[in-house]
Amino acid sequence: MRPAPETSTRRPQLRRRRPVPLVTVAVSLALISLACLPVFADASRALHRDREEHRRQHHRTEDKKSRVSLPPDADGDSPPEPPDSGGAPPPADDSDCGNVFDVRAFGASGDGSCVDDDTAAFRAAWKAACSSDSAAATLLVPSDGVFTIASTIFSGPCKPDLTFQIDGVLMPPDGPASWPATDSRKQWIVFYKADRLTLAGEGTIEGNGEEWWDLPCKPHRGPNGSTLRGPCDSPALIRFFSSNDVTVCGLRIENSPQFHLRFDDCERVRVDGLFVSSPASSPNTDGVHVENTKSVQILNSRIYNGALKHKECISSVSTSHQTLSSICHAAGDDCVSIGAGCSDVHVENITCGHGHGISIGSLGVHNTHACVSNVTVRNVRILDSDNGVRIKTWQGGAGAVSAVEFTGVQMQNVKNCIVIDQYYCLGHGCANQTSAVRVAGVAYRDIHGTYNPQAGAPIRLACSDAVACTDITMSGVELLPAGGDDGALLADPYCWNAYGVMETLTLPPVYCLLEGSPESLQDPLTSC
């Protein structure tokens, strides 16, 4: 098996190349547009089939209590229109390529150093492309430049089928010291109400996250490995907010200060052919995060975010019968994370490396109500990671996770392959509580590979005392110790208050699943 590519945190080298003729640009855009069309009919059919099956099995009502994401501005107001660039020159007039808005024609330098010029040029180019009467306008970031822009909200609504085409290198200012004091430190680029937008290209979005990761407030970054109190905001790199029918296709996104790509309050999202990379020293750098978002496809992508190095530990939590031992997680973070308020999510043909695997949650923090339903994860590879497929909820929450299927998952040297953790907690002093997000209707099918034998139980179903996990299905699960020792003993799975069935004999056998259903069951599921 080919190892994961090495991640480099070096700044891109600036290269000067001859400008690309506009005819060549037009041909290139046409080819990339074809590549980004939703031609993955099998995945679409699978998504439709999964949705129908889930709906037959789990009748759902609209989640009116789910936590709503904060809008792009911290004060809760709608974001303003990007400021006028003032005297930025108009784009070059070309009768053959009048729908291409090259940021250089608006004054961008592309030498990696002129933040003010590049920022003004990008905002002006967006304003022109967004309002263009040309069919399928394209904002072009050319391949022969490195562009640095400050935190910017690209606001719609725009004319339909706008493409934001990145063929060069696009990056934020280098670290907290270079970040403009008036700019948000929670996000860098936001697409707000940008319906029917495609973000695509053959270029790189470079996050320059190294100095953000080393802030003393980050886990184990303070003196002598401590974690200090204080402001710790770090920007998500690319965020879509209240945008529908959006596509992200073909890009390389690396070294984000925090999340690489996130979607909040969106519908009909498609991510395809993405490459995400960040090193071991990058905390909280989820690859793709979705929250309060419906009808999502994440396809054909490779996400390598973090390795087993700087540890973040979950405290032990006492149940009425015993203490659940703490679980440690690596730096980096989830390959794909699915937050509260999500439904109809389909993840397929993804490779995850060196992070926390694919997660639903965490849900229910600070006693919040959270609902996630109709999630399918199919044909994925998870390599050298802390976790494989995981559902994580806090004590004290409400709501439900329902109609979830993990199928065709291949794991290699994963510490915790299958996890339901309803005692999720960061820090100390998380008490057991009498309510929890309910987990019901989760199937694990055709999950094969190896686990790290030093990490304990490869299957861990730690469900709440108050709200049991129900309707868990195991079928075709075969997980063996890594290292090729045929005589090694299989580690026993761990179950607590988990009800379900083994449709086939699993390795290791999950005899700890309880049969039937609990005698008493709180029913927060009906409120989702």
C-alpha positions in Angstrom: 0.0 0.0 0.0 1.4 3.4 -1.0 2.3 5.5 2.0 0.7 8.9 2.6 2.6 11.7 0.9 4.9 13.8 3.1 3.5 17.1 4.1 5.6 20.2 3.7 5.0 23.4 5.6 7.4 25.5 3.5 6.1 28.6 1.9 5.4 28.3 -1.8 8.3 29.3 -4.1 7.4 32.3 -6.2 7.9 31.6 -9.9 7.6 33.9 -12.8 6.1 32.5 -15.9 4.8 34.1 -19.1 1.2 35.2 -18.9 -1.2 32.6 -20.2 -3.1 33.7 -23.4 -6.8 34.3 -22.8 -7.8 31.7 -25.4 -5.8 29.1 -23.5 -7.5 30.2 -20.3 -10.9 29.8 -21.9 -10.1 26.2 -23.1 -8.7 25.3 -19.6 -11.8 26.6 -17.9 -14.0 24.6 -20.2 -12.1 21.4 -19.5 -12.1 22.0 -15.7 -15.8 22.8 -15.8 -16.5 19.5 -17.5 -14.3 17.7 -14.9 -16.4 19.3 -12.1 -19.8 18.4 -13.5 -21.7 15.9 -11.4 -20.9 12.9 -13.5 -20.6 10.5 -10.6 -24.0 8.9 -11.4 -23.3 5.9 -9.2 -22.6 8.0 -6.1 -25.8 10.1 -6.8 -27.9 7.0 -7.2 -26.4 5.5 -4.1 -27.2 8.7 -2.2 -30.8 8.6 -3.4 -31.1 4.9 -2.5 -29.7 5.6 1.0 -32.1 8.5 1.5 -35.1 6.5 0.6 -34.1 3.5 2.7 -33.5 5.8 5.7 -36.8 7.6 5.3 -38.7 4.3 5.2 -37.0 3.2 8.4 -36.9 6.5 10.3 -39.8 9.0 10.1 -38.3 12.4 10.8 -39.8 15.8 11.6 -38.0 19.1 11.1 -35.4 19.9 13.7 -36.6 23.2 15.2 -34.4 23.0 18.2 -31.0 22.3 16.7 -28.3 24.8 17.5 -28.0 27.4 14.7 -24.5 28.3 13.5 -23.3 31.8 14.1 -23.3 34.0 11.0 -20.0 35.2 9.5 -19.8 38.3 11.7 -19.2 37.6 15.4 -21.8 40.1 16.5 -24.5 38.2 14.7 -25.2 40.8 12.0 -25.3 39.8 8.3 -22.0 40.5 6.6 -21.6 43.7 4.6 -21.0 43.8 0.9 -17.3 43.7 0.1 -16.0 47.2 0.1 -15.6 49.0 -3.2 -12.0 48.8 -4.4 -12.0 52.5 -5.3 -9.8 53.2 -8.3 -9.1 49.6 -9.3 -9.0 49.5 -13.1 -11.7 47.6 -15.1 -11.0 44.2 -16.6 -9.4 44.0 -20.0 -12.0 43.9 -22.8 -11.7 40.7 -24.8 -14.6 39.8 -27.1 -13.8 36.1 -26.9 -13.4 35.8 -23.2 -15.6 38.6 -21.8 -16.9 36.2 -19.0 -13.4 35.7 -17.5 -12.5 38.2 -14.7 -8.7 37.8 -14.2 -7.7 39.4 -10.8 -4.6 40.8 -12.4 -6.8 43.0 -14.6 -8.1 44.5 -11.4 -4.7 45.3 -10.0 -3.5 42.2 -8.2 0.2 41.8 -8.2 0.6 38.1 -7.7 4.1 38.3 -6.1 2.9 37.1 -2.7 3.7 40.3 -0.8 1.1 43.0 -1.7 -1.7 42.2 0.7 -3.6 45.5 0.2 -3.4 45.5 -3.6 -4.3 41.9 -3.9 -7.2 42.2 -1.5 -8.7 45.2 -3.2 -8.3 43.5 -6.6 -10.0 40.3 -5.5 -12.9 42.2 -4.0 -13.3 44.3 -7.2 -13.1 41.2 -9.4 -15.7 39.4 -7.3 -18.1 42.4 -7.5 -17.7 42.5 -11.3 -18.0 38.8 -11.8 -20.9 38.4 -9.3 -23.0 41.0 -11.2 -21.9 40.1 -14.7 -24.6 39.6 -17.3 -22.2 37.1 -19.1 -23.3 33.5 -18.9 -21.3 31.4 -16.4 -18.8 34.1 -15.4 -15.4 33.1 -14.0 -13.2 34.9 -11.5 -9.7 33.7 -12.4 -6.7 33.4 -10.1 -4.0 32.8 -12.8 -1.5 30.0 -12.5 1.6 32.1 -12.7 1.1 34.1 -9.5 1.1 33.8 -5.7 -1.7 36.0 -4.2 -2.1 37.2 -0.6 -5.4 38.6 0.6 -6.8 39.6 4.0 -9.9 38.2 5.5 -12.7 38.7 3.1 -16.5 37.9 2.8 -17.5 37.3 -0.8 -21.2 38.1 -0.6 -24.0 37.2 -2.9 -26.5 36.8 -4.3 -24.8 36.6 -7.7 -25.8 35.7 -11.2 -26.1 31.9 -11.4 -23.2 29.5 -12.2 -20.3 31.7 -11.1 -17.0 29.9 -10.9 -14.2 31.0 -8.6 -11.2 29.5 -10.4 -7.9 29.1 -8.5 -5.1 28.0 -10.7 -2.3 29.8 -8.9 -1.5 30.0 -5.1 -3.9 31.9 -2.8 -3.0 32.5 0.8 -3.7 34.6 3.9 -1.2 36.8 5.8 1.5 34.8 7.5 0.4 34.2 11.1 -1.2 36.2 13.9 1.4 39.0 13.9 0.6 39.8 10.3 -3.1 39.6 10.6 -4.8 43.0 10.3 -6.2 44.0 13.7 -9.6 44.9 12.2 -10.1 41.5 10.5 -11.9 38.6 12.0 -9.7 35.9 13.5 -12.4 33.3 13.1 -12.3 32.9 9.4 -10.4 33.9 6.3 -12.5 33.5 3.2 -16.3 33.3 3.5 -18.7 32.8 0.7 -22.1 34.2 1.9 -25.4 33.6 0.1 -23.4 32.5 -2.9 -25.8 30.1 -4.5 -24.8 28.0 -7.5 -21.1 28.8 -7.0 -18.3 26.5 -8.0 -14.9 26.8 -6.3 -12.5 24.9 -8.5 -9.0 24.9 -10.1 -5.7 23.2 -10.3 -4.0 25.5 -7.8 -3.3 25.6 -4.1 -4.9 27.4 -1.1 -2.0 27.7 1.3 -3.1 28.4 4.9 0.1 29.6 6.5 -1.0 28.0 9.7 2.3 27.3 11.4 2.3 30.3 13.8 -1.3 29.8 14.7 -0.7 26.2 15.7 2.1 27.4 18.1 0.0 29.8 20.1 0.4 29.1 23.8 -3.3 28.5 24.2 -3.2 25.5 21.8 -3.0 22.1 23.4 0.6 21.5 24.8 2.1 24.6 23.2 2.8 26.7 26.3 5.9 26.5 28.5 6.9 23.0 29.5 4.1 21.5 27.4 1.3 23.5 29.2 -1.8 25.0 27.7 -2.3 28.6 28.7 -5.6 30.6 29.0 -6.2 33.6 26.7 -7.6 34.5 23.3 -7.2 31.5 21.0 -9.3 32.3 17.9 -7.8 30.9 14.8 -9.3 31.3 11.3 -11.1 28.6 9.4 -9.6 28.7 5.9 -12.6 28.4 3.6 -16.2 28.8 4.8 -19.5 28.6 3.0 -22.4 30.2 4.9 -26.1 30.1 3.8 -25.1 29.0 0.3 -27.0 26.4 -1.7 -26.1 24.3 -4.7 -22.4 24.8 -4.3 -19.5 22.7 -5.6 -15.8 22.5 -4.5 -13.8 20.6 -7.0 -10.2 19.6 -7.6 -8.3 22.0 -5.3 -5.4 21.4 -3.0 -5.9 23.0 0.5 -3.1 22.8 3.0 -1.8 24.0 6.4 -5.0 25.7 7.6 -4.8 27.6 11.0 -8.0 25.7 11.9 -10.7 23.9 9.8 -9.7 23.6 6.1 -13.2 23.7 4.6 -16.5 24.1 6.4 -20.2 24.5 5.4 -22.8 26.1 7.7 -26.5 26.4 7.0 -26.1 25.2 3.4 -28.1 22.8 1.2 -27.0 20.6 -1.8 -23.3 20.7 -1.3 -20.8 18.7 -3.4 -17.1 18.3 -2.6 -15.2 16.3 -5.2 -11.5 15.6 -5.9 -10.1 17.5 -3.0 -6.6 17.1 -1.5 -6.1 18.3 2.1 -2.8 18.2 3.9 -1.5 19.5 7.3 1.2 18.1 9.6 1.3 16.5 13.0 1.7 19.9 14.8 -1.7 21.2 13.5 -4.4 21.1 16.2 -8.1 21.3 15.2 -7.5 21.2 11.5 -10.6 19.2 10.4 -10.5 18.4 6.7 -14.2 19.0 5.8 -16.7 20.1 8.4 -20.5 20.4 7.8 -23.0 21.8 10.3 -26.7 22.6 9.9 -26.3 21.5 6.3 -28.4 19.1 4.3 -27.9 17.0 1.1 -24.2 16.7 1.1 -21.8 14.6 -1.1 -18.1 14.4 -0.2 -16.5 12.2 -2.9 -13.2 11.1 -4.3 -10.8 13.0 -2.0 -7.7 12.5 0.1 -7.4 14.1 3.5 -4.2 13.9 5.5 -4.5 16.1 8.6 -2.1 15.4 11.5 -0.2 12.4 12.8 0.2 10.6 16.2 2.1 13.2 18.1 0.9 16.0 20.4 -1.8 14.4 22.5 -5.1 15.7 23.5 -6.8 13.5 26.2 -10.4 13.0 27.1 -11.0 12.8 30.9 -12.3 9.7 32.5 -16.0 9.8 33.5 -17.5 7.8 36.3 -20.7 5.9 35.5 -22.9 4.3 38.1 -20.8 1.1 37.9 -17.3 2.0 36.9 -14.9 4.6 35.5 -14.5 4.8 31.7 -10.8 5.1 31.0 -9.6 8.2 29.2 -9.0 8.2 25.5 -6.1 10.2 23.9 -6.3 11.8 20.5 -3.6 12.9 18.1 -3.0 16.4 16.8 -4.7 17.3 13.5 -8.4 16.4 13.8 -11.2 14.8 12.0 -10.9 13.9 8.3 -14.6 14.6 7.9 -16.7 15.9 10.7 -20.5 16.0 10.7 -22.0 18.4 13.2 -25.5 19.2 14.6 -28.4 19.8 12.2 -27.1 17.7 9.3 -29.0 15.2 7.3 -28.7 13.3 4.0 -24.9 13.2 4.1 -23.1 10.8 1.7 -19.3 10.2 2.0 -17.7 7.9 -0.5 -14.2 7.0 -1.9 -12.3 9.0 0.7 -8.8 8.3 2.0 -8.1 9.6 5.5 -4.6 9.6 7.0 -3.0 10.4 10.4 -5.9 12.2 12.1 -9.1 11.4 14.0 -10.9 9.5 11.2 -14.6 10.2 10.2 -16.7 11.6 13.0 -20.3 12.5 13.7 -20.1 15.1 16.4 -19.2 16.2 18.9 -22.9 16.8 19.7 -24.8 18.1 22.8 -22.1 20.3 24.3 -23.4 22.7 27.0 -26.7 20.8 27.2 -27.7 21.7 23.6 -30.1 19.9 21.3 -28.6 18.2 18.3 -30.0 16.0 15.5 -28.1 14.2 12.8 -29.8 11.7 10.4 -29.4 9.7 7.2 -25.6 9.5 7.0 -23.8 7.0 4.7 -20.1 6.5 4.7 -19.0 4.0 2.0 -15.8 2.7 0.5 -13.3 4.7 2.5 -9.7 4.0 3.7 -8.5 5.2 7.1 -4.7 4.9 7.6 -2.5 5.2 10.8 -5.2 7.2 12.6 -6.4 7.6 16.2 -9.9 6.7 15.3 -11.7 5.1 12.4 -15.5 5.8 12.4 -16.8 7.6 15.5 -19.9 9.1 17.0 -19.1 11.4 19.9 -21.6 13.2 22.2 -21.4 15.1 25.4 -23.2 14.2 28.6 -26.3 16.4 29.2 -27.3 17.0 25.6 -30.6 16.1 23.9 -31.7 15.0 20.4 -30.6 12.0 18.4 -28.2 10.4 15.9 -30.2 8.1 13.7 -30.1 6.1 10.4 -26.3 5.9 10.0 -24.5 3.3 7.9 -20.7 2.7 7.7 -20.0 0.2 4.9 -17.0 -0.9 3.0 -14.4 0.7 5.3 -10.8 -0.4 5.1 -8.6 0.4 8.1 -4.8 0.2 8.5 -3.1 0.5 11.9 -6.0 2.4 13.5 -6.1 2.7 17.3 -9.9 2.9 17.9 -11.6 1.5 14.8 -15.3 1.7 15.7 -16.3 4.1 18.4 -19.5 5.4 20.0 -18.4 7.7 22.8 -21.2 9.3 24.8 -18.9 10.6 27.5 -16.9 13.0 25.2 -15.2 15.6 27.3 -12.3 18.0 26.9 -10.5 18.9 30.1 -11.5 17.8 33.5 -14.6 17.5 35.7 -17.2 16.4 33.2 -19.9 14.8 35.4 -22.2 12.1 34.3 -25.7 13.5 33.7 -29.2 12.2 33.3 -29.7 13.2 29.7 -27.8 12.5 26.5 -28.1 12.6 22.7 -29.7 9.3 21.7 -27.9 7.0 19.3 -30.2 4.7 17.4 -30.1 2.8 14.1 -26.3 2.5 13.4 -25.0 -0.2 11.0 -21.4 -1.3 10.6 -21.0 -3.5 7.5 -17.9 -4.9 5.7 -15.4 -3.2 7.9 -11.9 -4.8 7.5 -8.3 -4.1 8.4 -5.9 -3.8 11.3 -5.8 -2.0 14.6 -3.0 -0.9 16.8 -2.8 -3.7 19.5 -1.3 -1.3 22.0 -4.4 0.9 22.1 -6.8 -1.4 23.7 -10.3 -2.3 22.4 -10.6 -1.7 18.6 -14.4 -1.6 19.1 -15.7 0.7 21.8 -19.4 1.3 22.3 -19.6 3.5 25.5 -23.3 4.6 25.7 -24.9 6.8 28.3 -26.3 5.4 31.5 -29.5 7.4 31.0 -30.0 6.9 27.3 -28.9 3.6 25.8 -27.7 3.1 22.3 -30.2 0.9 20.4 -30.5 -0.9 17.0 -26.8 -1.3 16.4 -25.9 -3.8 13.6 -22.6 -5.5 13.1 -22.1 -7.5 9.8 -18.9 -8.5 8.1 -16.6 -6.8 10.6 -13.0 -8.2 10.7 -10.4 -6.3 12.5 -7.0 -7.9 13.3 -3.9 -6.7 15.2 -1.4 -4.9 13.1 2.0 -6.4 12.7 1.1 -9.7 11.0 1.4 -11.9 14.1 -1.1 -14.7 13.4 -0.8 -15.9 17.0 -1.7 -12.6 18.5 -4.8 -12.6 20.7 -7.7 -10.4 19.6 -8.5 -7.5 21.9 -12.0 -7.7 23.4 -14.5 -5.1 22.3 -15.9 -2.8 25.0 -19.7 -2.2 25.3 -21.7 -0.2 27.9 -25.5 0.0 27.7 -25.4 -0.8 23.9 -28.2 -2.9 22.3 -27.9 -4.5 19.0 -27.2 -7.6 16.9 -24.3 -9.4 15.1 -25.7 -10.4 11.8 -22.5 -12.4 11.1 -19.7 -13.5 13.3 -17.3 -10.6 13.7 -13.6 -10.5 14.5 -13.2 -9.7 17.3 -16.7 -11.0 18.3 -18.9 -8.3 19.8 -20.6 -10.6 22.4 -21.0 -7.6 24.7 -23.9 -6.2 22.7 -27.1 -6.5 24.7 -30.1 -8.1 23.0 -33.5 -6.6 22.6 -34.2 -3.1 23.9 -33.8 -1.4 27.3 -36.7 -1.6 29.8 -36.9 2.1 30.1 -35.9 4.5 27.4 -36.0 8.3 27.3 -37.3 9.3 23.9 -35.7 12.5 22.7 -35.6 11.0 19.2 -39.2 12.1 18.6 -38.2 15.7 18.9 -35.8 15.5 15.9 
